């Protein structure tokens, strides 16, 4: 068996082991008593005008697409939380996108 180049944890100073144990216990307690995350649907903001976006992206459409995709993901990325589709306002977005053609008779 090869000798290890790492020291055993028992050789560390006692104060550092105590500090580590205290911080670990504090983290466990914070997670235990933290409220459960709640999912909430948030309306998207109106996008800036096309001219403003073109200037902000310095005329690079690919860069603009990446930035807009990241901005859209900030509304969707809620780790560990999912919103059922029935709570999403999909119908309103469909009507806006299709205009009068998307309206039901």
C-alpha positions as CSV (number, residue, x, y, z in Angstrom):
1,X,0.0,0.0,0.0
2,X,1.3,3.5,-1.0
3,X,1.6,6.1,1.7
4,X,-0.9,8.9,1.3
5,X,0.3,12.4,0.8
6,X,-2.8,13.7,2.6
7,X,-3.0,14.1,6.4
8,X,-5.7,12.3,8.4
9,X,-8.5,14.6,9.5
10,X,-7.6,13.8,13.1
11,X,-4.4,15.7,12.7
12,X,-6.2,19.0,11.9
13,X,-6.4,21.6,14.7
14,X,-9.4,21.0,17.1
15,X,-10.7,24.5,16.6
16,X,-11.0,24.0,12.8
17,X,-12.9,20.7,13.3
18,X,-15.2,22.5,15.8
19,X,-15.7,25.3,13.4
20,X,-16.5,22.9,10.6
21,X,-19.0,21.0,12.8
22,X,-20.7,24.2,13.9
23,X,-21.1,25.5,10.3
24,X,-22.4,22.1,9.2
25,X,-24.9,22.1,12.0
26,X,-26.0,25.7,11.2
27,X,-26.5,24.7,7.5
28,X,-28.6,21.7,8.5
29,X,-30.8,23.8,10.9
30,X,-31.3,26.6,8.3
31,X,-32.5,24.0,5.7
32,X,-34.7,22.3,8.2
33,X,-36.5,25.5,9.3
34,X,-36.6,27.3,5.9
35,X,-40.1,27.6,4.4
36,X,-40.9,25.4,1.5
37,X,-40.5,27.1,-1.8
38,X,-43.7,28.2,-3.5
39,X,-44.3,28.2,-7.2
40,X,-45.7,31.3,-8.7
41,X,-46.5,32.3,-12.2
42,X,-45.0,35.7,-13.1
43,X,-46.1,37.7,-16.1
44,X,-43.4,38.4,-18.6
45,X,-42.5,42.0,-19.2
46,X,-43.0,43.7,-22.5
47,X,-39.8,43.3,-24.6
48,X,-37.9,46.4,-25.6
49,X,-38.4,47.7,-29.1
50,X,-36.5,46.0,-31.9
51,X,-34.3,49.0,-32.6
52,X,-33.1,49.1,-29.0
53,X,-32.4,45.4,-29.0
54,X,-30.4,45.7,-32.3
55,X,-28.3,48.5,-30.8
56,X,-27.8,46.6,-27.5
57,X,-26.6,43.5,-29.4
58,X,-24.3,45.6,-31.6
59,X,-26.0,44.3,-34.7
60,X,-25.3,40.6,-33.8
61,X,-28.5,38.6,-34.2
62,X,-27.0,35.4,-32.7
63,X,-25.8,37.3,-29.6
64,X,-29.2,38.9,-29.3
65,X,-30.9,35.5,-29.5
66,X,-28.7,34.1,-26.7
67,X,-29.4,37.1,-24.4
68,X,-33.1,37.0,-25.0
69,X,-33.2,33.2,-24.4
70,X,-31.3,33.8,-21.1
71,X,-33.7,36.5,-20.0
72,X,-36.6,34.2,-20.8
73,X,-35.1,31.4,-18.7
74,X,-34.9,33.7,-15.7
75,X,-38.7,33.5,-15.5
76,X,-38.8,29.8,-16.0
77,X,-35.9,28.6,-13.8
78,X,-37.2,27.9,-10.3
79,X,-35.1,25.0,-9.0
80,X,-37.2,22.2,-7.5
81,X,-40.5,23.9,-8.4
82,X,-42.8,23.2,-11.2
83,X,-46.0,25.0,-12.2
84,X,-48.8,23.0,-13.6
85,X,-49.9,24.0,-17.1
86,X,-53.4,24.8,-16.0
87,X,-52.0,27.7,-13.9
88,X,-50.1,29.1,-16.8
89,X,-51.7,31.8,-18.8
90,X,-51.2,30.1,-22.2
91,X,-54.5,31.1,-23.7
92,X,-53.7,34.8,-23.4
93,X,-50.4,34.4,-25.1
94,X,-51.9,32.3,-27.9
95,X,-54.5,35.0,-28.5
96,X,-51.9,37.7,-28.6
97,X,-49.7,35.7,-31.0
98,X,-52.5,34.7,-33.4
99,X,-54.6,37.8,-33.2
100,X,-58.3,37.4,-34.1
101,X,-57.5,34.0,-35.8
102,X,-56.8,32.5,-32.4
103,X,-60.1,33.5,-30.8
104,X,-62.6,30.8,-30.3
105,X,-66.0,31.1,-32.0
